[in-house]
């Protein structure tokens, strides 16, 4: 959530940042107007409380009963205080309702642009392989008997799928290997969070109210299925003050992700690239603000390291202001090359959210004993996302005989080094 003080103090800068993101008419003037009313009410209520306290003290010091005039004065004062508090609550609620849908402000060095055409490729690693006669995963994996799109559609409808046999085991192996790498080598604490969360937790992460129509919800309990483990990991310390010396906190989780994924007309949805339910290993950090840039670089390196260990050509994109996520202040995407599909697939999106999420869910930390509490910065990133990394492994590993070679790092997890072609 944007800082109300910053909106009021530097309205033009906030407006410019929102316009960079494509927010053409943010209600900043109304927010400033309401804040002025809020401060006037607070000042008047404080003045009335001071009067009430003065009269009460005088009566107490004189050890007497209040006069009828004093009783009337106190009654009027109390009524004014009560009315001001009620009006203040209404104003604060309206301010919150106006601020919550506003996205985070992009950092200064985020590229200009309103859509993906403004994204910048900042690094490339490995060569884009061309495999003669390469098949896309929807054909290759179906022929191998490890992907069943028809069964997924029969069970649940369009854009659901079923992995079978060695395909399912490969998916499980990828997740286990990624979790082990993050916990054993990268210093993360593994978390297994709930998949259903309260609305307040969705608000804290930035998914509500903006993306209500893209989320799955249980009406009876008012619980929401997580669109990513980021939601639950961000909520681990909501409403808390983190102890001195505890930061950075580094968490990792593997969960399903549930999204309605309203896709624009003409968008390629073949295969299992854009689906309603998928697995993802998610990295999440709470950090000191001054160290956030270093942590962002570390997380990009960690995600890239996984791609390198799998032997996949990949590239890093710096997203433009109009393409970063709602809660993000800066985002790097990592895409891997899929020779069968003939395209780059996003397998990780790594963002710094500065204090945007911490302010929304009231997460604070105390730098040292006796010091004032501060808002930590949060960072998140896929490490990595399934099934797209599964797609890349399948398509890059395909052989002339129709089989698929498994990357060496995964073989201790799969128990096999090849998925054989069916005769």
C-alpha positions as CSV (number, residue, x, y, z in Angstrom):
1,X,0.0,0.0,0.0
2,X,1.2,3.5,-0.8
3,X,2.2,5.7,2.1
4,X,-0.5,8.3,2.8
5,X,2.1,10.7,4.1
6,X,4.0,10.4,0.9
7,X,0.9,10.9,-1.2
8,X,0.0,14.1,0.7
9,X,3.6,15.5,0.9
10,X,4.7,14.7,-2.7
11,X,1.5,14.3,-4.7
12,X,3.0,15.2,-8.1
13,X,5.8,12.6,-7.8
14,X,3.3,9.9,-6.8
15,X,1.0,10.9,-9.7
16,X,4.0,10.7,-12.1
17,X,4.9,7.2,-10.8
18,X,1.4,6.0,-11.2
19,X,1.1,7.4,-14.7
20,X,4.3,5.5,-15.6
21,X,2.3,2.4,-14.8
22,X,-0.7,3.4,-16.9
23,X,-2.9,4.8,-14.1
24,X,-4.4,7.7,-16.0
25,X,-6.6,9.2,-13.3
26,X,-5.6,8.0,-9.8
27,X,-7.8,9.6,-7.1
28,X,-5.0,11.5,-5.4
29,X,-6.7,14.8,-5.1
30,X,-9.6,13.2,-3.3
31,X,-7.2,11.4,-1.0
32,X,-5.4,14.7,-0.2
33,X,-8.8,16.4,0.5
34,X,-9.9,13.6,2.8
35,X,-6.6,13.7,4.7
36,X,-7.0,17.4,5.3
37,X,-10.5,16.7,6.7
38,X,-9.0,13.9,8.8
39,X,-6.4,16.1,10.3
40,X,-8.9,18.8,11.1
41,X,-11.2,16.3,12.9
42,X,-8.2,15.0,14.9
43,X,-7.2,18.5,15.9
44,X,-10.8,19.4,16.9
45,X,-11.3,16.2,18.9
46,X,-8.0,16.6,20.7
47,X,-9.0,20.2,21.6
48,X,-12.3,18.9,23.0
49,X,-10.6,16.2,24.9
50,X,-8.3,18.8,26.4
51,X,-11.3,20.9,27.5
52,X,-13.0,17.8,29.0
53,X,-9.8,16.9,30.9
54,X,-9.4,20.4,32.2
55,X,-12.9,20.5,33.6
56,X,-12.7,17.1,35.1
57,X,-9.4,18.0,36.8
58,X,-10.7,21.2,38.2
59,X,-13.7,19.4,39.7
60,X,-11.5,16.8,41.1
61,X,-9.0,19.3,42.6
62,X,-11.9,21.2,44.2
63,X,-13.5,18.0,45.5
64,X,-17.0,19.0,44.5
65,X,-19.8,17.9,42.3
66,X,-20.1,19.4,38.8
67,X,-22.5,22.2,38.4
68,X,-25.5,21.9,35.9
69,X,-23.6,24.2,33.5
70,X,-20.5,22.0,33.7
71,X,-22.6,18.8,33.2
72,X,-24.2,20.4,30.1
73,X,-20.8,21.5,28.8
74,X,-19.3,18.0,29.3
75,X,-22.3,16.4,27.6
76,X,-21.9,18.7,24.5
77,X,-18.2,18.1,24.5
78,X,-18.6,14.3,24.6
79,X,-21.1,14.4,21.8
80,X,-18.8,16.5,19.7
81,X,-15.9,14.0,20.4
82,X,-18.2,11.0,19.5
83,X,-19.4,12.6,16.3
84,X,-15.8,13.5,15.3
85,X,-14.6,9.9,16.0
86,X,-17.5,8.5,13.9
87,X,-16.8,10.9,11.0
88,X,-13.0,10.2,11.4
89,X,-13.6,6.4,11.1
90,X,-15.7,7.0,7.9
91,X,-13.0,9.2,6.4
92,X,-10.2,6.7,7.2
93,X,-12.2,3.9,5.7
94,X,-12.7,5.9,2.5
95,X,-9.0,6.8,2.3
96,X,-8.1,3.1,2.7
97,X,-10.6,2.1,0.0
98,X,-9.1,4.6,-2.4
99,X,-5.4,3.7,-1.7
100,X,-5.7,-0.1,-1.7
101,X,-6.4,-0.5,-5.5
102,X,-3.4,1.8,-6.3
103,X,-0.3,-0.2,-7.5
104,X,3.2,0.2,-6.1
105,X,5.4,3.0,-7.6
106,X,8.1,1.9,-10.0
107,X,11.7,2.6,-8.9
108,X,13.5,5.3,-10.9
109,X,15.6,2.9,-13.0
110,X,12.6,0.7,-14.2
111,X,12.4,1.1,-18.0
112,X,9.6,3.2,-19.5
113,X,6.8,1.5,-21.3
114,X,3.2,0.4,-20.8
115,X,3.4,-3.2,-22.0
116,X,5.8,-6.0,-22.6
117,X,7.2,-4.3,-25.7
118,X,9.0,-2.0,-23.3
119,X,10.8,-4.8,-21.5
120,X,14.6,-4.9,-21.8
121,X,16.7,-8.0,-22.3
122,X,19.7,-7.4,-20.0
123,X,21.5,-10.7,-20.2
124,X,21.6,-14.0,-22.2
125,X,23.1,-17.3,-21.2
126,X,23.5,-20.2,-23.6
127,X,22.5,-20.7,-27.2
128,X,18.9,-21.0,-28.5
129,X,19.1,-24.6,-29.7
130,X,17.4,-25.7,-32.9
131,X,16.5,-29.4,-32.9
132,X,15.6,-30.7,-36.4
133,X,12.0,-31.9,-36.3
134,X,11.5,-30.8,-32.7
135,X,8.0,-31.2,-31.4
136,X,6.2,-28.9,-29.0
137,X,5.4,-30.5,-25.6
138,X,1.7,-30.9,-26.3
139,X,2.6,-33.4,-29.1
140,X,5.8,-34.8,-27.7
141,X,4.6,-35.5,-24.2
142,X,1.3,-36.8,-25.4
143,X,3.1,-39.3,-27.7
144,X,5.3,-40.3,-24.8
145,X,2.2,-41.0,-22.7
146,X,3.2,-38.6,-19.9
147,X,0.7,-35.8,-20.6
148,X,-3.1,-36.3,-21.0
149,X,-4.8,-33.1,-22.0
150,X,-8.1,-34.8,-22.8
151,X,-8.3,-36.3,-19.3
152,X,-7.7,-32.9,-17.7
153,X,-10.5,-31.4,-19.8
154,X,-12.8,-34.3,-19.0
155,X,-12.2,-34.0,-15.3
156,X,-12.1,-30.2,-14.8
157,X,-12.6,-28.4,-18.1
158,X,-10.4,-26.3,-20.4
159,X,-6.8,-25.5,-19.4
160,X,-6.5,-28.3,-16.9
161,X,-4.1,-31.3,-17.5
162,X,-3.0,-34.6,-16.2
163,X,0.6,-35.7,-15.9
164,X,1.2,-39.5,-15.9
165,X,3.9,-42.0,-15.1
166,X,7.4,-40.6,-15.7
167,X,5.9,-37.2,-16.5
168,X,4.4,-36.9,-13.0
169,X,7.6,-38.2,-11.4
170,X,9.7,-35.7,-13.4
171,X,7.4,-32.9,-12.1
172,X,7.9,-34.1,-8.5
173,X,11.6,-34.5,-9.0
174,X,11.9,-30.9,-10.3
175,X,10.1,-29.6,-7.3
176,X,12.1,-31.7,-4.8
177,X,15.4,-30.8,-6.4
178,X,14.6,-27.0,-6.4
179,X,13.5,-27.1,-2.7
180,X,16.7,-29.0,-1.7
181,X,18.8,-26.5,-3.6
182,X,17.2,-23.5,-1.9
183,X,17.3,-25.0,1.6
184,X,20.7,-26.8,1.4
185,X,22.6,-24.3,-0.7
186,X,20.8,-21.0,-0.6
187,X,19.9,-20.7,3.0
188,X,16.1,-20.7,2.9
189,X,13.7,-22.1,5.5
190,X,11.2,-24.4,3.9
191,X,7.5,-23.6,4.7
192,X,4.4,-25.7,4.0
193,X,1.6,-23.1,4.3
194,X,-2.2,-23.3,4.1
195,X,-3.6,-23.2,0.6
196,X,-6.7,-21.4,1.7
197,X,-6.2,-17.9,3.3
198,X,-8.3,-15.1,4.7
199,X,-9.2,-12.1,2.8
200,X,-7.0,-9.9,5.0
201,X,-4.0,-12.1,3.9
202,X,-4.9,-11.6,0.2
203,X,-5.1,-7.8,0.8
204,X,-1.7,-7.9,2.6
205,X,0.0,-9.4,-0.4
206,X,-1.7,-7.1,-2.9
207,X,-4.1,-9.6,-4.6
208,X,-7.2,-8.0,-3.2
209,X,-9.2,-6.0,-4.0
210,X,-7.5,-5.4,-7.4
211,X,-7.6,-9.0,-8.7
212,X,-10.8,-10.3,-7.1
213,X,-12.1,-11.6,-10.5
214,X,-9.0,-13.7,-11.1
215,X,-9.1,-15.6,-7.8
216,X,-10.9,-18.6,-6.5
217,X,-13.0,-18.2,-3.4
218,X,-15.0,-20.4,-1.0
219,X,-18.2,-18.4,-0.4
220,X,-19.2,-20.2,2.8
221,X,-16.0,-19.6,4.7
222,X,-14.7,-16.5,2.8
223,X,-11.4,-18.2,2.3
224,X,-9.4,-17.8,-0.9
225,X,-7.2,-20.3,-2.8
226,X,-3.7,-19.0,-3.1
227,X,-2.7,-17.8,-6.6
228,X,0.9,-18.2,-5.5
229,X,2.7,-19.2,-2.2
230,X,3.9,-15.6,-2.0
231,X,0.5,-14.7,-0.5
232,X,1.0,-17.1,2.5
233,X,4.7,-16.4,2.9
234,X,4.0,-12.7,3.0
235,X,1.4,-13.3,5.7
236,X,3.8,-15.2,8.0
237,X,4.5,-12.0,10.1
238,X,1.4,-10.0,9.4
239,X,0.6,-7.7,12.4
240,X,3.9,-8.6,14.1
241,X,7.1,-6.8,15.0
242,X,10.1,-8.9,13.9
243,X,12.9,-9.1,16.6
244,X,16.2,-7.2,16.3
245,X,18.8,-9.1,14.4
246,X,16.3,-11.5,12.8
247,X,16.5,-10.1,9.3
248,X,17.0,-11.2,6.6
249,X,14.3,-13.9,6.8
250,X,14.4,-16.2,3.8
251,X,11.5,-18.6,3.2
252,X,10.7,-21.1,0.4
253,X,7.6,-23.1,-0.3
254,X,6.2,-25.4,-2.9
255,X,2.4,-25.1,-3.4
256,X,-0.2,-25.4,-6.1
257,X,-1.2,-22.0,-7.6
258,X,-4.9,-21.4,-8.5
259,X,-5.8,-18.7,-11.0
260,X,-8.7,-18.1,-13.3
261,X,-6.3,-16.7,-15.9
262,X,-8.6,-14.5,-18.0
263,X,-6.4,-14.6,-21.2
264,X,-6.6,-11.9,-23.9
265,X,-8.2,-12.9,-27.2
266,X,-5.6,-14.4,-29.5
267,X,-3.2,-15.4,-26.7
268,X,-1.5,-18.7,-27.4
269,X,-2.9,-21.2,-24.8
270,X,-1.9,-24.4,-26.4
271,X,-0.5,-27.1,-24.2
272,X,0.1,-26.4,-20.5
273,X,1.8,-23.0,-20.6
274,X,-1.2,-21.1,-19.2
275,X,-3.4,-23.1,-17.0
276,X,-5.7,-22.7,-14.0
277,X,-3.7,-24.9,-11.6
278,X,0.0,-25.3,-11.5
279,X,2.9,-26.0,-9.1
280,X,5.5,-23.4,-8.1
281,X,8.5,-23.2,-5.8
282,X,8.4,-19.7,-4.4
283,X,11.3,-17.7,-2.7
284,X,10.4,-15.0,-0.3
285,X,12.5,-12.6,1.8
286,X,11.9,-10.0,4.5
287,X,15.0,-7.7,4.5
288,X,16.5,-4.4,5.8
289,X,15.6,-1.6,3.3
290,X,19.2,-0.7,2.8
291,X,20.1,-4.3,1.7
292,X,17.1,-4.9,-0.7
293,X,19.1,-4.3,-3.9
294,X,21.7,-6.9,-2.9
295,X,19.0,-9.4,-2.1
296,X,17.3,-8.8,-5.4
297,X,20.5,-9.6,-7.2
298,X,21.0,-12.7,-5.1
299,X,17.6,-14.0,-5.9
300,X,18.1,-13.5,-9.7
301,X,21.3,-15.4,-9.4
302,X,19.6,-18.2,-7.5
303,X,16.9,-18.6,-10.1
304,X,19.5,-18.4,-12.9
305,X,21.6,-21.0,-11.2
306,X,18.8,-23.5,-11.4
307,X,18.4,-22.9,-15.2
308,X,22.1,-23.3,-15.7
309,X,22.2,-26.6,-13.7
310,X,19.4,-27.9,-16.0
311,X,21.5,-26.9,-19.0
312,X,18.8,-24.6,-20.3
313,X,19.5,-21.5,-22.4
314,X,17.9,-18.5,-20.7
315,X,17.7,-14.8,-20.6
316,X,17.0,-12.1,-18.1
317,X,14.5,-9.3,-18.8
318,X,14.1,-6.1,-16.8
319,X,10.4,-5.3,-17.0
320,X,9.1,-1.9,-17.9
321,X,6.9,0.2,-15.6
322,X,3.6,-0.9,-17.2
323,X,4.4,-4.6,-17.1
324,X,5.6,-5.1,-13.5
325,X,3.2,-6.7,-11.1
326,X,0.8,-4.7,-9.0
327,X,2.8,-5.0,-5.8
328,X,6.2,-4.7,-7.5
329,X,8.6,-1.7,-7.6
330,X,11.0,-3.6,-9.9
331,X,10.9,-7.0,-11.6
332,X,13.3,-9.2,-13.4
333,X,11.8,-12.1,-15.5
334,X,13.9,-15.2,-16.4
335,X,12.8,-17.0,-19.5
336,X,14.1,-20.3,-20.8
337,X,14.2,-21.4,-24.4
338,X,11.8,-24.1,-25.6
339,X,12.9,-25.3,-29.0
340,X,9.7,-27.4,-29.7
341,X,7.4,-24.5,-29.0
342,X,9.9,-22.1,-30.6
343,X,9.5,-19.5,-27.8
344,X,10.9,-18.1,-24.6
345,X,8.9,-19.3,-21.5
346,X,8.9,-17.2,-18.3
347,X,9.9,-19.5,-15.5
348,X,10.7,-16.9,-12.8
349,X,9.5,-13.4,-12.0
350,X,11.6,-11.8,-9.2
351,X,10.5,-8.6,-7.6
352,X,11.3,-6.2,-4.9
353,X,8.1,-4.7,-3.4
354,X,9.9,-2.2,-1.1
355,X,7.6,-1.6,1.9
356,X,4.4,-1.8,-0.1
357,X,3.3,-5.3,1.3
358,X,4.6,-4.7,4.8
359,X,2.5,-1.6,5.1
360,X,-0.6,-3.4,3.9
361,X,-0.3,-6.2,6.4
362,X,1.3,-4.2,9.2
363,X,4.6,-6.2,9.3
364,X,7.3,-4.3,11.2
365,X,10.8,-4.9,12.5
366,X,12.9,-3.4,15.3
367,X,16.4,-2.7,14.0
368,X,17.9,-2.9,17.6
369,X,16.7,-2.9,21.1
370,X,15.1,0.4,22.1
371,X,14.9,1.7,18.5
372,X,11.8,2.7,16.6
373,X,10.1,0.0,14.6
374,X,10.4,0.2,10.8
375,X,8.8,-1.4,7.8
376,X,10.9,-4.2,6.2
377,X,11.2,-4.6,2.4
378,X,9.8,-7.8,0.9
379,X,11.1,-9.6,-2.2
380,X,9.6,-12.6,-4.0
381,X,10.4,-14.8,-6.9
382,X,9.7,-18.1,-8.5
383,X,12.4,-20.6,-8.0
384,X,11.1,-22.0,-10.4
385,X,7.6,-22.3,-11.8
386,X,6.1,-25.6,-13.0
387,X,5.0,-26.7,-15.5
388,X,6.9,-24.3,-17.7
389,X,10.3,-25.6,-16.5
390,X,8.9,-29.1,-17.1
391,X,8.1,-28.1,-20.6
392,X,11.6,-26.7,-21.2
393,X,13.2,-29.9,-19.9
394,X,11.0,-32.1,-22.1
395,X,11.5,-30.0,-25.2
396,X,15.2,-29.5,-24.8
397,X,15.8,-33.1,-24.0
398,X,14.0,-34.7,-26.9
399,X,16.0,-37.1,-29.1
400,X,15.7,-38.2,-32.8
401,X,14.1,-41.4,-31.7
402,X,11.4,-39.6,-29.8
403,X,12.7,-40.2,-26.3
404,X,13.7,-37.5,-23.8
405,X,17.0,-37.3,-21.9
406,X,16.7,-36.2,-18.3
407,X,19.3,-33.5,-17.0
408,X,21.9,-35.1,-14.8
409,X,21.1,-33.1,-11.7
410,X,17.5,-34.6,-11.7
411,X,18.5,-38.2,-12.1
412,X,18.9,-38.9,-8.3
413,X,15.3,-37.6,-7.9
414,X,13.7,-39.3,-10.9
415,X,15.5,-42.6,-10.7
416,X,15.8,-42.7,-14.5
417,X,17.8,-40.9,-17.1
418,X,15.5,-41.1,-20.0
419,X,11.8,-41.2,-20.9
420,X,11.6,-43.8,-23.6
421,X,9.5,-43.4,-26.7
422,X,6.5,-45.7,-27.0
423,X,6.8,-48.3,-29.8
